[in-house]
Structure formats: structure tokens, C-alpha cells
Amino acid sequence: MCQKISSKVKPPVGALFLLLLAFLIDLALPPSAPAALAPETFAEIAQKDSPAVVNISTEKVIKGRRQHTREFFGPGPSPFGPHDPFRDFFEKFFGDMPRDFKQRSLGSGIIIDPKGLIVTNNHVIEGADKIKVKLAGGKEYNASVKGRDPKTDLALLEIKAPEPLPYLSLGNSDAVRVGDWVVAVGNPFGLGHTVTQGIISAKGRVIGAGPYDNFIQTDAAINPGNSGGPLLNLKGEVIGINTAIVATGQGIGFAIPSNLAKDIIPQLQEKGKVTRGMLGVQVQTVTPELAKSFKLAEPKGALVAEVNPGTPADKAGIQRGDIIVEFNGQPIKEMNELPRLVANTPPGSKVTLKIIRDGKEKSFSLTLTELKDERLGKEMTESPEENKIGLAVEDITPNLARRFGLRATKGALVVQVAPGSAAAEAGLRPGDVVMDINGRTVKNAADFQRLLGALKKGAVARLLVKRQGHSLYFPVEIPE
């Protein structure tokens, strides 16, 4: 039996007061924003944008030479006698076999202009003898290359269509956030106009694809054949050009940001190539160990490992060991930011650099030049003596220089690295040439041993090493 509450019972005065107070507070607060919900469907984006996504097929003839079957067996008589059944079989059925063959590949592209301009990846069309573009309706066109840029893996194609084509606009990739919804459209495994969805997983990814890596990472399904296709936001704008995947991973794909493409495409259209500014330095990451050796409060900036002679940096007075922390007013937090900023600055531009040298900040002004083609170019003792960091070094002799393919004539040549040693953990290897230690020049093996021996236990030896034509710093802590 339910108990009935009499309507004559009055609530206490305190309860009325609390209800009134809550009502007034609710009135005073601004209305809360509605919670962002996942879209019910991506059908509108797929329907609206797919017609501007094209399938790209390429054909490349790999040149070879005609090879007679006898070359498979080598000169001289056959071990099976004058009537070798294997030789007779090959000559009867194959004769002289051509070595030329056609290599075909598939990719995707985005129409960005109604007149027929298409952006795609450079690796989709690089070296192709024929390029065909297939539209959503099935029409095919031969495409020509307007321009390409291997360093950013972008290419611009053109087709001649009799009528204006559907196209997509490039959105603002800087505005996308990690967690935003995205849609990918492409031609995976030849399955044209496949649509997948996911989110932005990360921004600013460096994957070692080139000197200007700055990829958007997504978990939208991207497979071989998706390269060159669009990564779209919920407005249907292109915020990335899909370009790479982690083959052994799942849901790890990468796209070139649309804002980078916006800077590249006009140059490809006008000149067929990209003109970039050049500073003239080789830089590397400032690790926590290197920061400690340079007495920095935190790892930041781009460490100058080499200054190329005659370049703007050389003429301005930039030195090896300087740490560039600002370029034209833009802070450099990570090394990879500097090459992108320099490359996006036109040749002839006057810029300022802020560097840290010997713990003090200095400013330099210089004028960038144009970046040309980059070419990023027994005399051992029986038991070499290893030092306290696990390195065995020797003077560079003509025989050792030939053995290790060295051009350097001065420095201490690393001929052996003890497994598990401090030097091994730092990444040093045989063939490296140590040029200086903590800013002091190493002319030979004796210099190396003397400078290293002067360091106390627990100190950091900052080794400047020449490796395959490049200069790199390696911090090695002296074992306790």
C-alpha cells in the first residue's frame, strides 16, 4: 500500500530559499554550449566531394637489353654435354628474351581547378612515361606534368577537359585539432572512390620522408593507392593530401598539410619547380645531453654542426656549435622547424637570426640565397687501445682513408667501438672522424686522447664527428 502525501503539507522555508537561490544562479550563468556529437553520417561529404577525386594510373617502361639464353649458362661447354636438354628447352621456347618491361602503378589525385589542374603526390607520377586520369563518371584523360617537388612529395598535373570540372578547395590545415573528424577519399588497391573516416591523431609529425616533414597523422584507413587523395574536414575542405602509411601498423596514416600545398602549388603552376631560400648550415637536434654540455636550461633550437663555405651563414659569421633559437622573429623550439622556415622564405630576403654562443645570445642579419640541388655527398694495430668511453682511434693515413672512403686528412679516425660502451650508446661507429671535443680542435689521435683524458668522470664530452660528408655532434658522458 502506497503512502499518500497530503497536499496540505508545506515545504520548509529553508527549502524554498534554496530553490529560489538555485533559480537565480541559473539565470545569471551564460548558456552552456551544446556538446559536440559525432556526425550521424558522412554521406553528404562523400556525395559532394567524391566527383573531384580522380584515379591516377601510370606506366613506366623499364629499359634493359635483349639477352640470349646462352648467357644464363655462361661460356664454354655445358656440363651436360653437347645436347644439354635444359639449354635446348630454353632456346626452343624462349629464344632471345627481351629485358624491357612495363611498370604500372595506381594513385589518387584532387581536382583543384575547374580547368583541370590536379594535385597529387610526386611519388605517384615520378618517372612515368604515361599518366592517365580517370574521373568519377568513368571518363579518362591523358595528363601532363605541370610541375613537381620531390622534397615535399607534391606534383601538379593538368588534363584538357571540354567542360568545367568539379573541384575542391584547400582549407586551413593549421585550424584542425587533434581529435577532429576527417574523411579520406581515394583509390586503394584500384578500388576507385573509396571513402573512409577517422580522426586527426596528431600534427607536426616527422617521419623521415624529407627535409620538410610536417605531417598530419590520422587513423582514417589509408592504403596503397590512396596516395595523392584528399583528407577532408566536415566542411568538405581539403586539409591534407594523403601520402604515407606505416605498413606494419594499423590506423597510422600521414597527410601533407594543405597550408604547405598552398605555398607549393602556385610555384609548380608558374615555374614547374619550387624555389627555396638557403641559409647554408647543417643542423641537428639539441638533445637533453647536448643541452647540458652547452649549459642550456632546456633543450631547444637547432644546433649548427657545419657551416658551408661561402654561404649566407658563413658570410654573416655563424659558427659551428652555435644554437639557432630564432629565425626572423619566429622561435625555434625544435630543429625541424628551422629548415621549413628557411625554405618558405624567398631567396633575396633579408632575415635575422638569434643564436646562443658560449651561453650568450647574439643576433645576426643576412640575406638568403637560392637553394640549389642538395646532395645530402691494413694499417690498424692488431689490438687498438680503447679509452674510457670505449673508442679506439687512430691517425688518418692514406690506407685508412681508402678503406673507410674518407676525404678528411685531419682528425681522429674511429676504428673500433666497444659494445655496450658509452660511445656505443651515443651512436658512434667505425669510420667516424672526430674533429673536435667540446669546441677544441682534434688534429690527430694524440689530440683526441689528450683532450678526452682531461675530462673528469661524469662530465659530458661533446664530440664533433664527420660522417659520410656530414658533421654531427655526439654527447658522450664520461663513465663514473
C-alpha positions in Angstrom: 0.0 0.0 0.0 1.4 3.3 -1.0 1.6 6.1 1.4 -0.2 9.3 0.3 1.4 12.7 0.9 -1.1 15.4 1.9 -1.1 18.4 -0.4 -1.7 20.5 2.7 1.9 19.8 3.9 4.0 22.9 3.2 7.7 22.7 2.4 10.0 24.3 5.0 11.1 28.0 4.4 14.8 26.9 4.0 13.9 24.6 1.1 12.1 27.4 -0.7 15.0 29.7 -0.2 17.4 27.2 -1.7 15.2 26.7 -4.7 15.0 30.4 -5.3 18.7 30.8 -5.0 19.4 28.0 -7.5 16.9 29.6 -9.9 18.7 33.0 -9.7 22.1 31.4 -10.2 20.9 29.6 -13.2 19.7 32.8 -14.7 23.0 34.5 -14.1 25.1 31.8 -15.8 25.7 32.0 -19.5 24.0 29.3 -21.6 26.3 26.2 -22.0 27.4 25.2 -25.4 25.8 22.1 -26.8 28.1 19.0 -26.6 29.8 18.2 -29.9 28.3 15.0 -31.2 29.7 12.6 -33.8 28.0 13.1 -37.2 25.3 10.6 -37.9 26.6 10.2 -41.4 29.4 11.2 -43.8 27.2 10.7 -46.8 26.9 14.4 -47.8 30.6 14.9 -47.8 31.1 11.7 -49.8 28.5 12.6 -52.3 29.6 16.2 -52.7 33.4 15.8 -52.8 34.0 12.4 -54.4 33.4 13.7 -58.0 36.5 15.9 -57.6 38.7 13.0 -56.6 40.4 11.2 -59.5 42.1 7.8 -60.0 45.6 8.1 -61.5 47.3 5.2 -63.3 50.9 5.5 -64.6 53.1 3.4 -66.9 56.8 3.4 -67.0 59.0 1.4 -69.4 62.0 -0.1 -67.6 64.7 -0.2 -70.2 67.0 -3.2 -70.5 68.7 -5.2 -73.2 68.0 -8.4 -75.1 69.6 -11.4 -73.6 70.4 -14.6 -75.3 69.5 -17.7 -73.4 73.1 -19.0 -73.6 74.1 -16.1 -71.2 72.2 -17.9 -68.5 74.6 -20.9 -68.7 77.8 -19.0 -69.2 80.5 -19.6 -71.8 82.1 -22.9 -72.6 80.7 -26.4 -73.0 77.8 -27.5 -70.9 78.4 -29.9 -68.1 75.6 -32.0 -69.6 77.3 -32.5 -72.9 76.7 -31.1 -76.4 73.0 -31.9 -76.2 72.1 -30.2 -73.0 68.3 -30.7 -72.5 67.9 -27.6 -70.4 69.7 -25.4 -72.9 67.7 -26.9 -75.8 64.5 -26.3 -73.9 65.2 -22.6 -73.3 66.3 -21.9 -76.8 63.3 -23.7 -78.3 60.6 -22.0 -76.3 62.2 -18.6 -75.4 64.9 -17.8 -77.9 66.2 -14.2 -77.4 64.3 -12.8 -74.4 63.6 -9.0 -74.2 64.6 -7.5 -70.9 62.3 -4.4 -71.2 59.1 -4.4 -69.2 56.3 -2.0 -68.2 55.9 -1.0 -64.6 52.4 0.2 -63.6 51.2 1.9 -60.5 48.0 3.4 -59.1 47.3 6.5 -57.1 44.8 9.3 -56.5 44.5 13.0 -57.1 42.4 16.1 -56.4 41.0 18.4 -58.9 41.7 21.9 -57.5 40.6 24.0 -60.5 37.7 23.6 -62.9 40.1 23.9 -65.9 41.7 20.6 -65.0 44.6 21.2 -62.5 45.1 18.2 -60.3 47.4 17.9 -57.2 48.8 14.5 -56.3 52.0 13.0 -54.7 55.2 13.2 -56.6 55.9 9.6 -55.9 52.7 8.6 -57.7 53.9 10.0 -61.1 57.7 10.2 -60.7 59.5 8.8 -63.8 56.2 7.8 -65.5 56.1 7.7 -69.3 52.3 7.8 -69.4 49.8 9.2 -66.9 46.1 8.6 -67.2 43.4 10.3 -65.1 40.0 8.6 -64.6 37.1 10.8 -63.4 34.3 9.6 -61.2 32.0 9.2 -64.2 34.5 6.9 -65.9 35.9 9.3 -68.5 39.7 9.0 -68.9 42.2 11.7 -70.0 45.9 11.8 -70.6 47.6 14.0 -68.1 50.7 16.2 -68.4 53.0 17.2 -65.5 52.9 20.9 -64.8 55.5 20.7 -62.0 56.7 18.6 -59.2 58.6 18.9 -55.9 60.2 15.8 -54.6 61.2 17.4 -51.3 57.5 17.8 -50.2 56.3 14.9 -52.4 53.8 17.1 -54.3 53.1 17.2 -58.0 50.7 19.2 -60.2 49.1 17.6 -63.3 46.9 19.1 -66.0 44.2 17.5 -68.1 42.2 19.0 -71.0 38.5 18.5 -70.5 35.9 20.0 -72.8 33.8 21.3 -69.9 34.5 22.7 -66.4 35.2 20.0 -63.8 34.1 19.6 -60.2 36.9 20.8 -57.9 37.8 21.1 -54.2 39.1 24.0 -52.2 42.1 23.8 -49.9 41.2 24.5 -46.3 43.2 25.8 -43.4 45.2 22.8 -42.0 46.5 25.0 -39.1 43.0 25.2 -37.8 42.4 21.4 -37.4 42.7 19.9 -34.0 43.8 16.6 -32.7 40.5 14.6 -32.3 38.7 16.4 -35.2 36.7 14.2 -37.6 38.2 13.7 -41.1 37.2 11.8 -44.2 39.7 10.2 -46.7 38.8 9.5 -50.4 41.0 7.6 -52.8 41.8 4.7 -55.0 43.1 2.0 -52.6 44.2 -1.2 -54.4 42.4 0.1 -57.5 39.0 0.3 -55.8 38.1 3.8 -57.0 36.4 6.4 -54.9 36.6 4.6 -51.6 35.6 6.7 -48.6 36.9 6.1 -45.1 36.6 8.1 -41.9 38.6 8.7 -38.7 40.1 11.5 -36.6 43.2 13.6 -36.6 45.6 11.6 -34.4 48.5 14.1 -34.3 50.0 17.1 -36.0 53.6 18.1 -37.0 54.8 14.5 -37.4 58.4 14.0 -38.6 58.7 10.6 -40.3 61.9 11.0 -42.2 60.3 11.3 -45.6 62.2 14.5 -46.4 63.8 17.7 -45.1 60.5 19.5 -44.6 58.4 16.8 -42.8 55.4 18.3 -41.1 52.7 15.6 -41.5 49.1 15.3 -40.2 48.6 11.8 -38.7 45.2 10.2 -39.0 43.6 6.9 -38.2 41.2 7.1 -41.3 42.0 4.0 -43.3 44.7 4.8 -45.9 46.1 2.1 -48.1 48.3 1.8 -51.2 46.5 3.7 -54.0 45.2 6.4 -51.6 48.4 8.4 -52.1 47.5 11.8 -53.6 43.9 11.7 -52.4 42.3 14.2 -50.1 41.9 14.3 -46.3 38.7 16.3 -45.7 37.2 18.1 -42.7 33.5 18.1 -42.0 33.1 21.2 -44.2 34.3 19.2 -47.2 37.5 21.2 -47.4 40.9 19.6 -48.2 43.1 19.9 -45.1 45.6 17.3 -46.2 47.0 15.3 -49.2 47.3 11.6 -48.1 50.9 10.4 -48.8 52.2 7.7 -46.5 51.3 4.8 -44.2 53.1 2.7 -41.6 53.0 -0.7 -43.3 53.3 -2.7 -40.1 50.9 -0.5 -38.2 47.1 -0.2 -38.1 45.3 3.1 -38.4 48.5 5.1 -38.8 48.5 7.3 -42.0 50.0 10.6 -42.9 48.9 13.6 -45.0 50.7 16.7 -46.3 49.1 19.7 -44.7 47.0 21.8 -47.1 48.7 25.0 -46.0 52.0 23.6 -47.2 50.4 22.7 -50.5 49.1 26.3 -50.8 52.6 27.6 -50.8 53.9 25.0 -53.3 51.2 24.8 -55.9 51.5 28.3 -57.3 55.2 27.8 -57.9 54.6 24.5 -59.6 52.0 26.1 -61.8 54.1 29.1 -62.8 57.7 27.6 -62.9 57.3 23.9 -62.7 59.5 23.7 -59.6 59.9 25.3 -56.2 62.5 28.0 -55.4 63.6 28.0 -51.8 65.8 30.2 -49.6 69.1 28.8 -48.3 70.9 29.6 -45.1 74.0 27.4 -45.5 74.2 25.3 -42.4 73.8 21.7 -41.4 71.8 21.4 -38.1 70.8 18.7 -35.7 68.5 18.3 -32.7 69.5 19.6 -29.3 69.1 16.6 -27.1 69.0 16.9 -23.3 72.6 15.7 -23.1 73.7 18.3 -25.6 71.8 21.0 -23.8 73.7 20.0 -20.6 77.0 20.2 -22.4 76.1 23.7 -23.7 74.9 24.7 -20.3 71.3 25.3 -21.6 68.4 25.3 -19.1 66.4 23.2 -21.6 66.8 21.5 -25.0 65.7 24.0 -27.7 66.8 25.4 -31.0 68.8 24.0 -33.9 72.5 23.1 -33.3 74.8 24.1 -36.1 77.0 21.1 -36.9 78.5 22.6 -40.1 78.7 25.9 -41.9 79.0 25.6 -45.6 81.8 27.9 -47.0 80.7 30.9 -49.0 77.0 30.7 -47.9 75.0 33.5 -46.2 75.5 31.9 -42.8 79.3 31.8 -43.3 79.5 35.4 -44.5 77.4 36.6 -41.6 79.7 34.9 -39.0 77.6 31.9 -37.9 79.9 29.3 -36.4 79.8 25.6 -35.7 78.4 25.0 -32.3 76.0 27.9 -32.4 72.4 27.1 -31.4 69.8 28.9 -33.6 66.9 29.8 -31.3 65.0 32.3 -33.5 64.6 32.9 -37.3 63.1 36.2 -38.4 61.2 36.6 -35.1 60.0 33.0 -35.1 61.1 31.0 -32.1 62.9 27.7 -33.0 61.8 25.1 -30.4 62.8 22.0 -32.4 65.4 21.6 -35.0 62.9 20.6 -37.8 61.2 23.9 -37.6 64.3 25.8 -39.0 64.6 24.1 -42.4 60.8 24.7 -43.1 61.0 28.4 -42.2 64.1 28.9 -44.3 62.7 27.0 -47.2 59.5 29.1 -47.2 61.4 32.4 -47.3 62.1 33.6 -50.8 65.7 33.9 -51.9 67.0 37.5 -51.6 65.0 38.1 -48.4 66.8 39.8 -45.5 66.4 37.9 -42.3 67.6 38.0 -38.7 68.9 35.1 -36.6 69.2 34.8 -32.9 71.7 32.3 -31.7 73.2 31.2 -28.4 77.0 31.1 -28.3 79.0 30.3 -25.2 75.9 30.8 -23.1 75.1 34.3 -24.5 72.5 35.4 -27.1 73.7 37.1 -30.3 71.8 38.5 -33.3 72.9 38.3 -36.9 71.4 39.8 -40.1 71.9 38.1 -43.5 70.4 37.7 -47.0 69.2 34.3 -48.1 70.3 32.9 -51.4 68.6 30.3 -53.6 68.8 26.7 -52.6 70.4 24.6 -55.3 70.3 20.9 -55.8 71.2 19.3 -52.5 73.5 16.2 -52.3 72.6 15.4 -48.6 77.6 13.7 -50.6 95.8 -2.9 -43.4 97.2 -0.2 -41.2 95.4 -0.7 -38.0 97.1 -2.1 -34.9 96.2 -5.7 -34.2 94.5 -4.7 -30.9 93.8 -1.0 -30.8 93.6 0.6 -27.4 90.2 1.7 -26.2 89.8 4.7 -24.0 87.4 5.3 -21.1 84.4 5.9 -23.4 85.0 2.8 -25.4 86.6 4.2 -28.6 89.7 3.1 -30.3 91.0 5.9 -32.6 94.0 6.3 -35.0 95.6 8.9 -37.2 94.2 9.1 -40.7 96.6 7.6 -43.1 96.2 7.1 -46.9 95.4 3.4 -46.5 92.8 4.0 -43.8 91.3 6.9 -45.8 90.9 4.5 -48.8 89.5 1.8 -46.6 86.8 4.0 -45.0 86.2 6.2 -48.0 87.4 9.3 -46.3 88.2 12.7 -47.7 89.3 14.2 -44.3 93.0 14.2 -43.6 92.8 15.6 -40.1 91.0 14.3 -37.0 90.9 11.1 -35.1 89.5 8.1 -37.0 87.3 5.8 -35.0 88.4 2.2 -35.8 86.6 0.3 -33.1 83.7 0.9 -30.7 83.4 -1.3 -27.6 79.9 -3.0 -27.4 77.9 -1.6 -24.5 80.3 1.3 -24.0 79.3 5.0 -23.5 80.4 5.7 -27.1 78.3 2.8 -28.5 75.3 4.1 -26.6 75.8 7.6 -28.0 75.7 6.1 -31.6 79.4 6.4 -32.6 80.7 3.8 -35.1 83.8 2.9 -37.0 84.6 5.2 -39.8 83.6 8.3 -37.9 86.2 11.1 -37.7 86.3 13.1 -34.5 87.0 16.8 -35.4 86.8 18.4 -32.0 85.9 17.8 -28.4 83.9 20.5 -26.5 85.0 23.1 -29.1 88.7 22.2 -29.1 90.2 21.0 -32.4 91.3 17.4 -32.8 94.0 17.1 -35.4 95.1 13.5 -34.7 94.6 10.6 -32.3 97.0 12.1 -29.8 94.9 15.2 -29.6 91.8 13.1 -29.0 93.4 11.1 -26.2 94.8 14.2 -24.5 91.5 16.2 -24.6 89.4 13.3 -23.6 91.8 12.4 -20.7 91.4 15.9 -19.3 87.7 15.5 -18.7 86.5 14.3 -15.3 84.2 11.5 -14.5 80.5 12.5 -15.0 81.4 15.2 -17.5 80.0 15.3 -21.0 82.3 15.0 -23.9 80.7 16.8 -26.9 82.3 15.2 -29.9 82.0 16.8 -33.4 82.1 14.0 -35.8 82.4 13.9 -39.6 80.3 11.0 -41.0 79.8 10.4 -44.8 80.4 14.1 -45.5 78.1 15.4 -42.8 79.0 16.9 -39.5 77.2 15.8 -36.3 77.6 16.3 -32.6 77.5 13.3 -30.2 77.3 13.9 -26.5 79.2 11.1 -24.5 79.1 11.1 -20.7 82.4 10.1 -19.1 81.7 6.9 -17.0 82.0 7.2 -13.3 
